[in-house]
Amino acid sequence: MMGVLGQGEITGGFGVEELVGIPSAASSSEDAALQKRLLRADLLALREGENSAVRAATDARIKTQLVSLPSYQAAQTVFCYISVGSEVDTQSLIIEMLASGKSVCVPLCEGGGHMHARLLSSLDDLEDGVWGIPAPPEKSPRIAPAEIDIIIVPCLSCDSTGYRIGYGGGYYDRYIEQLIVEGVAGNKPITLALCRENLLQETVPREEHDQPVDIVVTEKAVLYPGSAPPGHSA
């Protein structure tokens, strides 16, 4: 458990029950999937309703927290989502990472809910991908999971155990699960989510396939639901 913030701070002033009017604990996978859909819709509406200037200032503070992490500073290769719309901004972060000499890879989504990490040299290289989300060209070099130090995972919300509400595609859960299955030479990358404080939840519905992240970074704190992966210092 995080133990960093009080309950009111973690939930941003509301809990799952207040958002969707149903219990936060799922009695079955089907119940969890339904709760996720309901919560996802409410969180999207809340996020879209945020003032853009406030959102930008919050995201800048999140980035400041992130780049201060020793594990981030030591990382040579970072697998990062490409932000769109009201998501926590990563495009400015990607520009800074490339300028600092880090290797940056971004997701190329394929059929069946699977994706691969592809090397990115510039945001100018991005093309329209699945659902219109920017994606690297097919010809971009594929980066093996064993080469990745940190994976920055998108989320609508996270809870006190590192579980998150994403967008329902399951791409990152499958990717992270595959890393665990394959062992990645005994050195699993650190998984990290960027989340605004007002969207944090005390708990989120979860399904069997869901994979928690190792670190949650907000504009106010760096939260550690569990221990950092072996061989890494967070």
Secondary structure as GFF3:
##gff-version 3
##sequence-region A 1 234
A	DSSP	alpha_helix	7	10	.	.	.	ID=ss1
A	DSSP	alpha_helix	16	20	.	.	.	ID=ss2
A	DSSP	alpha_helix	29	48	.	.	.	ID=ss3
A	DSSP	alpha_helix	52	67	.	.	.	ID=ss4
A	DSSP	alpha_helix	70	74	.	.	.	ID=ss5
A	DSSP	beta_strand	77	80	.	.	.	ID=ss6
A	DSSP	alpha_helix	91	100	.	.	.	ID=ss7
A	DSSP	beta_strand	103	109	.	.	.	ID=ss8
A	DSSP	three_ten_helix	111	113	.	.	.	ID=ss9
A	DSSP	beta_strand	115	120	.	.	.	ID=ss10
A	DSSP	three_ten_helix	123	125	.	.	.	ID=ss11
A	DSSP	beta_strand	127	128	.	.	.	ID=ss12
A	DSSP	three_ten_helix	130	132	.	.	.	ID=ss13
A	DSSP	beta_strand	134	135	.	.	.	ID=ss14
A	DSSP	three_ten_helix	145	147	.	.	.	ID=ss15
A	DSSP	beta_strand	150	153	.	.	.	ID=ss16
A	DSSP	beta_strand	157	158	.	.	.	ID=ss17
A	DSSP	beta_strand	164	165	.	.	.	ID=ss18
A	DSSP	alpha_helix	171	182	.	.	.	ID=ss19
A	DSSP	three_ten_helix	183	186	.	.	.	ID=ss20
A	DSSP	beta_strand	190	194	.	.	.	ID=ss21
A	DSSP	three_ten_helix	197	199	.	.	.	ID=ss22
A	DSSP	beta_strand	215	217	.	.	.	ID=ss23
A	DSSP	beta_strand	222	223	.	.	.	ID=ss24
###
